[in-house]
Amino acid sequence: MAPTQEFESFNDEDAAWGTVAQDAAVEDKTFQDIAVQNVRMRLFSLQDLEYKEFHRKLLPTIDPDRIIGVRVPKVRALAKELRNTPESHAFLGVQSHRYFEENNLHGFLIECMNDFDDVAEALDEFLPHIDNWATCDSISRKRSRSIPTNCSQK
């Protein structure tokens, strides 16, 4: 085979791998979108409209349409349920969330991480997206470098 034919063959193969990589990226993005929608639906299933109205008054700088109205213990319980799942990893890949409770869940999922360096990296990425005092005050990493306490195993 002539070198140019090998090179053309290599380019064809390279192009095929590029298509595979693009398809995988689209598939990952689609999975991420589905994961976010599933989490959002679960949060809405936990909605308490009286709590939403109460919480809206505590967060005057947040658009009321961005508050679902889910009590913090229920969001924490959802984080414990979702931790270390492909769905939670996809959800954590999104830094800017639409709803207040999604931001809280994001922070609570970070709390559930076991590796200190992963937690530090995730917090560095997420902190610029925190836009209110309640989310900031809710995130609490109560564990040492290696001993989990916030999200103990079931």
PyMOL commands that set and color helices and strands:
alter all, ss='L'
color gray80, all
select helices_A, chain A and resi 3-45+49-58+64-66+72-82+86-92+100-111+116-129+133-138
alter helices_A, ss='H'
color red, helices_A
deselect
rebuild
show_as cartoon
